[in-house]
Amino acid sequence: MKTQDFEEGDDVVFMFLGDTLIEVFENEDIELHKPVEEAFAKGDEIDVTVCSADEHTIGIQFGDGSIAFIHTGSVEFLRFS
């Protein structure tokens, strides 16, 4: 995945390339809350806001305010939402 397709603050849709388990935090301060593990199946799409991105990890925020960090190789950028 090329991180230059999107920037911090962009609303995007990603598709999972395989079955993936991610840790989701209810608060931006990851030290305040323990994460909840959520499973996504291959082909699942998520509509999120990009909080950060580098060549290895994408920080995302869901519509409910929870955040997660996903490996760039786990998802494919589909489109802006």
ChimeraX commands (.cxc) that place a marker at each C-alpha (Angstrom):
marker #1 position 0.00,0.00,0.00 radius 0.5
marker #1 position 1.21,3.48,-0.82 radius 0.5
marker #1 position 0.61,5.89,2.04 radius 0.5
marker #1 position 0.78,8.84,-0.35 radius 0.5
marker #1 position -2.74,7.96,-1.55 radius 0.5
marker #1 position -4.16,9.66,1.54 radius 0.5
marker #1 position -3.09,12.08,4.26 radius 0.5
marker #1 position -3.77,12.67,7.93 radius 0.5
marker #1 position -7.34,13.88,8.36 radius 0.5
marker #1 position -8.68,12.20,5.21 radius 0.5
marker #1 position -11.87,10.15,5.43 radius 0.5
marker #1 position -11.18,6.91,3.58 radius 0.5
marker #1 position -12.43,3.38,2.98 radius 0.5
marker #1 position -10.02,0.48,3.48 radius 0.5
marker #1 position -10.57,-3.18,2.66 radius 0.5
marker #1 position -8.91,-5.94,4.69 radius 0.5
marker #1 position -6.73,-8.24,2.58 radius 0.5
marker #1 position -7.04,-11.16,4.98 radius 0.5
marker #1 position -8.61,-12.11,8.28 radius 0.5
marker #1 position -7.23,-9.55,10.73 radius 0.5
marker #1 position -7.45,-8.96,14.47 radius 0.5
marker #1 position -6.81,-5.38,15.63 radius 0.5
marker #1 position -6.77,-3.65,19.01 radius 0.5
marker #1 position -9.29,-0.81,19.24 radius 0.5
marker #1 position -8.94,1.87,21.90 radius 0.5
marker #1 position -11.97,3.82,23.12 radius 0.5
marker #1 position -9.89,6.94,23.76 radius 0.5
marker #1 position -7.10,8.72,21.91 radius 0.5
marker #1 position -4.89,8.34,24.99 radius 0.5
marker #1 position -4.06,4.64,24.67 radius 0.5
marker #1 position -2.65,4.58,28.19 radius 0.5
marker #1 position -6.06,5.38,29.74 radius 0.5
marker #1 position -7.98,2.38,28.46 radius 0.5
marker #1 position -7.30,-1.23,27.66 radius 0.5
marker #1 position -7.96,-2.11,24.03 radius 0.5
marker #1 position -10.78,-4.29,22.78 radius 0.5
marker #1 position -9.86,-6.82,20.11 radius 0.5
marker #1 position -12.00,-6.72,16.98 radius 0.5
marker #1 position -11.88,-9.25,14.19 radius 0.5
marker #1 position -12.27,-8.33,10.54 radius 0.5
marker #1 position -12.67,-10.87,7.76 radius 0.5
marker #1 position -10.96,-10.77,4.38 radius 0.5
marker #1 position -12.90,-8.34,2.20 radius 0.5
marker #1 position -14.43,-6.36,5.09 radius 0.5
marker #1 position -14.49,-2.62,4.42 radius 0.5
marker #1 position -14.10,0.11,7.03 radius 0.5
marker #1 position -14.88,3.81,6.66 radius 0.5
marker #1 position -12.45,5.71,8.91 radius 0.5
marker #1 position -10.46,8.90,9.35 radius 0.5
marker #1 position -6.69,8.65,8.98 radius 0.5
marker #1 position -4.92,9.98,12.09 radius 0.5
marker #1 position -1.37,9.08,11.08 radius 0.5
marker #1 position 0.44,7.04,8.47 radius 0.5
marker #1 position 3.95,5.84,7.77 radius 0.5
marker #1 position 5.34,3.01,5.71 radius 0.5
marker #1 position 4.43,0.41,8.37 radius 0.5
marker #1 position 1.38,1.59,10.33 radius 0.5
marker #1 position -1.80,3.57,9.79 radius 0.5
marker #1 position -3.52,5.20,12.75 radius 0.5
marker #1 position -7.27,5.32,12.18 radius 0.5
marker #1 position -10.30,6.74,13.97 radius 0.5
marker #1 position -13.74,5.17,13.67 radius 0.5
marker #1 position -16.96,7.20,13.61 radius 0.5
marker #1 position -17.58,6.52,17.31 radius 0.5
marker #1 position -14.24,8.14,18.23 radius 0.5
marker #1 position -12.37,4.90,18.95 radius 0.5
marker #1 position -8.91,4.52,17.43 radius 0.5
marker #1 position -6.74,1.68,16.18 radius 0.5
marker #1 position -3.44,1.07,14.46 radius 0.5
marker #1 position -3.27,-1.26,11.50 radius 0.5
marker #1 position -0.34,-2.64,9.52 radius 0.5
marker #1 position -0.19,-1.15,6.02 radius 0.5
marker #1 position 0.05,-4.65,4.52 radius 0.5
marker #1 position -3.27,-5.65,6.13 radius 0.5
marker #1 position -5.48,-3.28,4.14 radius 0.5
marker #1 position -5.95,-1.86,0.68 radius 0.5
marker #1 position -6.95,1.79,0.14 radius 0.5
marker #1 position -10.18,1.76,-1.88 radius 0.5
marker #1 position -11.41,5.34,-2.01 radius 0.5
marker #1 position -12.05,8.56,-0.18 radius 0.5
marker #1 position -15.39,8.62,1.61 radius 0.5
marker link #1:1,2 radius 0.2
marker link #1:2,3 radius 0.2
marker link #1:3,4 radius 0.2
marker link #1:4,5 radius 0.2
marker link #1:5,6 radius 0.2
marker link #1:6,7 radius 0.2
marker link #1:7,8 radius 0.2
marker link #1:8,9 radius 0.2
marker link #1:9,10 radius 0.2
marker link #1:10,11 radius 0.2
marker link #1:11,12 radius 0.2
marker link #1:12,13 radius 0.2
marker link #1:13,14 radius 0.2
marker link #1:14,15 radius 0.2
marker link #1:15,16 radius 0.2
marker link #1:16,17 radius 0.2
marker link #1:17,18 radius 0.2
marker link #1:18,19 radius 0.2
marker link #1:19,20 radius 0.2
marker link #1:20,21 radius 0.2
marker link #1:21,22 radius 0.2
marker link #1:22,23 radius 0.2
marker link #1:23,24 radius 0.2
marker link #1:24,25 radius 0.2
marker link #1:25,26 radius 0.2
marker link #1:26,27 radius 0.2
marker link #1:27,28 radius 0.2
marker link #1:28,29 radius 0.2
marker link #1:29,30 radius 0.2
marker link #1:30,31 radius 0.2
marker link #1:31,32 radius 0.2
marker link #1:32,33 radius 0.2
marker link #1:33,34 radius 0.2
marker link #1:34,35 radius 0.2
marker link #1:35,36 radius 0.2
marker link #1:36,37 radius 0.2
marker link #1:37,38 radius 0.2
marker link #1:38,39 radius 0.2
marker link #1:39,40 radius 0.2
marker link #1:40,41 radius 0.2
marker link #1:41,42 radius 0.2
marker link #1:42,43 radius 0.2
marker link #1:43,44 radius 0.2
marker link #1:44,45 radius 0.2
marker link #1:45,46 radius 0.2
marker link #1:46,47 radius 0.2
marker link #1:47,48 radius 0.2
marker link #1:48,49 radius 0.2
marker link #1:49,50 radius 0.2
marker link #1:50,51 radius 0.2
marker link #1:51,52 radius 0.2
marker link #1:52,53 radius 0.2
marker link #1:53,54 radius 0.2
marker link #1:54,55 radius 0.2
marker link #1:55,56 radius 0.2
marker link #1:56,57 radius 0.2
marker link #1:57,58 radius 0.2
marker link #1:58,59 radius 0.2
marker link #1:59,60 radius 0.2
marker link #1:60,61 radius 0.2
marker link #1:61,62 radius 0.2
marker link #1:62,63 radius 0.2
marker link #1:63,64 radius 0.2
marker link #1:64,65 radius 0.2
marker link #1:65,66 radius 0.2
marker link #1:66,67 radius 0.2
marker link #1:67,68 radius 0.2
marker link #1:68,69 radius 0.2
marker link #1:69,70 radius 0.2
marker link #1:70,71 radius 0.2
marker link #1:71,72 radius 0.2
marker link #1:72,73 radius 0.2
marker link #1:73,74 radius 0.2
marker link #1:74,75 radius 0.2
marker link #1:75,76 radius 0.2
marker link #1:76,77 radius 0.2
marker link #1:77,78 radius 0.2
marker link #1:78,79 radius 0.2
marker link #1:79,80 radius 0.2
marker link #1:80,81 radius 0.2
view
